[in-house]
Every structure is written in structure tokens, then in C-alpha cells.
Amino acid sequence: MKIDEIRKMKNEMEHYIKLYEEYPQKTMNQIAFKAYADFGSVTQIATMLNAQGARIGNRKLVTNDVSAILQNPTNEFEKMVCQIFLKSKKKATRIWS
């Protein structure tokens, strides 16, 4: 790997960290995106949101709900998290296929 490639990766990571640190957590969706950046687990996020009283209608969230949230990004940070989620999902699909 060349030093220019390493510098580019470093700059991308610093940009991601800046977006992460500035990202608000006001809505259920925002909490889900930031939590996925922290934990990388839709199960953990569903459990956490349910413990905080989050609901869809009258029911608790399930992992499919969290997955649906993560697949609908609305800004740059969410798009980056979505890409990470989709890569993780693709790896899991290959393992189980």
C-alpha cells in the first residue's frame, strides 16, 4: 500500500469520525444510526430502543424494523452507516448461503 493511499484512508476515517461526533440523536432513526456506528448490531439496537420505550404503533421494534431504518439514509453520515450495514449484511448472507 502506498503512502498516498494510506493518507486518503486516514482522511476518510477522520471525516467519518467528525460526522459521527456531530451527529444528533433526537429521533428514533438518528439514535438507531448512531448506535449502529457504535455496536454494529441490529439486535442490540432493537433491544436498546425497546428499553427506551420506542415503539412502532403499539408494538416493540424487531430487528427487521432496525434494518429498514438503516437502509433509508437521509444524510452523509447515515449513508456511510448504511454502506457499512449493507456490507455486513452481504457477508452474513454469504456465510449462511
Beta strands, then each sheet from edge to edge (+ up, - down):
end
